[in-house]
Amino acid sequence: MAAAVAPAAPIAPTTAPNFRAIVQQAGPAVVGVTVEGMRKTSAEDDPMAQFFRGFPGFQQRAPRGGEVPFRGQGSGFIVSADGLILTNAHVVDGAKEVTVKLQDRREYRAKVLGSDKATDVAVLRVDAKNLPTVRLGDPKQLQVGDPVLAIGAPYGFEQTATQGIVSAKGRSLPGDAFVPFIQTDAAVNPGNSGGPLFDASGSVMGINAQIYSQTGGYQGLAFAIPIDVALKVKDQIVATGSAQHARLGVVIQDLSAPLAESFGLPRPDGALVAQVAPGSPAASAGLKAGDVITQINGEVIERSGSLSSRIGLSSPGDKVKLQVWRDKSSRDLEVKLARADDPDQQAANAQGDVEPGKLGLALRPLSPQERQQSGLQDGLVVEQAAGPAAHAGVSPGDVLLAVNGQPVQSIEQVQGVLKNKPKSVALLIERQGERIFVPVKLG
């Protein structure tokens, strides 16, 4: 008979945050940002885009590929008494004129010192002295469940305060690999972009930047750039007019439990390397597809997004120490990072149908023409897929490059990996120019 488990002790209530005091204290340092200019249109300007980055005030639309005059509104906040202001890069993108308006109705023409699209941070300067400023905090102290307050100008309504809690931390969003977003359920709408996110003490924890919406309005998912990320970008922009980011030169993905089992890892933590760019820092350091990066500079990597943000926010030329899981053991590698804007080189990677082991695959070597067209020198073409492999998502036309991190050039090599009858294997597949690891359960 199982032993009875005592219920968890009740959690002591805490004092509710004084949002009124925060608004009174910090509100004067929050500004409205009005922009005017010309903006190019493209297919990305679809109003049904999943991540709505815009703000109200568009006057007209132009044919895609042309330009359209616009007037828009966003938010920002003052970080130095001599007129330094933080906002979002997308708020001032394409702006010819930028005006900021303070709570006391004063207005200033602002100069864009620089913007960084990679992190969506922009720095403005106004010619003024003795301005009110916000107090800056440490996002590492913020935890899921903590109360937060957003102040901004949603839909142009100035000095609007909304409250919520931290829903998650370290979120990775499509196209934003450098930023470990703070997710909240505070009501953030178009026009809040660039405004501050406060914790219960009244310290700024982030810059409100994105919402997840199918309507263009608030639906309970808002994302803020951690203020420590923004300040690092701000310092670079103030010093040089731009921000630089580092790159490692790998394509990575999260681990699933089956993949972790295939690689002999006890937990699905780490960043799985699916592809290494030739000539990249990763290649020079000896990283290989199938490696799992578990630590960077002693910090544990739980998800691939954590590694992406740590690398992206490093400086070109920095040396980082990686702990890598390979062949069921750990090893340490040191990598000197390159600039993220350097052009990446893309990784270039007999007859008869055979079904090796229990994978359920019919494989054949690449033909000379296929090698030439794909740029691959090794690998096996999937002719047919059934059983476990098909169930895992492997399809005819895929190219099998490696099994459990071991490159395969022949069917015999695949059979050699399977002869020990593993319970699961990780297949490195190339599909339409992209590489992914596919976990396959064999029994």
Secondary structure, DSSP 4 states (H G I P E B T S, - for coil): -PPPPPPPPPPPP-PPP-HHHHHHHHGGGEEEEEEEEEEE--GGG-TT-SEE---S-B-----TTSEEEEEEEEEEEEEETTTEEEE-HHHHTTEEEEEEE-TTS-EEEEEEEEEETTTTEEEEEES-SS---PEE--GGG--TT-EEEEEE-GGG-SSEEEEEEEEEEEEEETTEEEEEEEEE-S---TT-TT-EEE-TTSEEEEEEEEEE-SSSS--S-EEEEEHHHHHHHHHHHHHHSS---EE--EEEEEPPHHHHHHTT-SSS-SEEEEEE-TTSHHHHHT--TT-EEEEETTEE--SHHHHHHHHHTSPTT-EEEEEEEETTEEEEEEEE-EETTSPPPPP------B--TTS-EEEEEPPHHHHHHH--SS-EEEEEE-HHHHHHT--TT-EEEEETTEE-SSHHHHHHHHTT--SEEEEEEEETTEEEEEEEE--
